[in-house]
Every structure is written in structure tokens, then in C-alpha cells.
Amino acid sequence: MKLLSDGNISDLVSCFVFEKEGPFQDIAHALKYKEYKSLGVELGICIGEALKEWNLGFDILIPVPLHRIKQRERGYNQSEFIARGIAAVTGKQVVSNAVHRTRHTMSQTKLNIEERRRNMDHAFEMTPYSTNILSKKKCLLVDDIITSGATTNSCAQVILSAGAEKVVAASAALAW
């Protein structure tokens, strides 16, 4: 898989397959746009159980951040609720403010792989105190759906530049 071959992500865990017009699309829509936050926690619990079963070790959870405009529009970050579910199973800390989105990117849904990568270039940066938190840590980067991996790779690259030992990606669904 291309996501792992770029070298920013050391491993990947995902519980469902995402197909356009498939059953998970309704779940993702409910989580993102209909405020079914408890659904995010339940998906996170599923991921947490898989992490334990596969014995994928990590120290902290980092939800992929939304830009402040998107966060204000939606009122919450769905990835943070997924991370809370994982934390409930694993007992690991969720660090929501280590990384932030530097610019308001366009939706990735209608972009091809190369456009997605360009859209995510320089989209994330570390907060000033993040280096202390992330130094030598194994980080679990949490998102709702991984499609091309552009968002995940861009965010992981920034986390690694802050001194993290490794980044494992986790998502509720993986586009196939």
C-alpha cells in the first residue's frame, strides 16, 4: 500500500472498508454531519479492540485536526471522538492540540490522488510545546476514513519532524 511505502506511517489499523455508495458511507455521514458523536466513540472502541488483538503498541493518540473554520462549522472533530473510543479501550492519552491545520483545505472527495497530495502540502504544523510531548513517542494518528493517504502522510510527516519515534495510522474505514 502506498500509504506505508512513503515511510511516514509504520503500520495501519482499520476496521471497515469504505466504498462510495457502500454501507459505511451512511455511517461516516452520520458521524460527520448529523452529530452522531457516540457513533465515533463506538468506532473507536472497535479500533481499540483491534489494536489490542494485533498488539500494535503506541504511547499517545493524536486525532487528525480540522481547520478552525471547519471545526467551528461542524462544532466538533469526528476523529477526536474516535480517538476517545480507542482511549477507553487502551487507556492511552488523547492529545488533541499537538498538531493543528494551518490552512483551510478544500474537500478531498472530488480530487484525484495527486491533487489530494498537493491539497495537503503544508496543511499541518506542530504547536509550540508539541516537541516535548511527542519526543521519542509512538503516536497513533486517528482519522475517520483514509482514502489516498494524503492527509495521513502530511500529518504524520509533521509529527515525525517533532521527534516522534514512529506513527501508526488508525481509521474507522479504509477506502479500497
Secondary structure, 3 states (H helix, E strand, C coil): CHHHHCCCCCEEEEEEEECCCCHHHHHHHHHHHCCCHHHHHHHHHHHHHHHHHHCCCCCEEEECCCCHHHHHHHCCCHHHHHHHHHHHHHCCEECCCCEEECCCCCCCCCCCHHHHHHHHCCCEEECCCHHHHHCCCEEEEEEEEECCCHHHHHHHHHHHHCCCCEEEEEEEEEEC
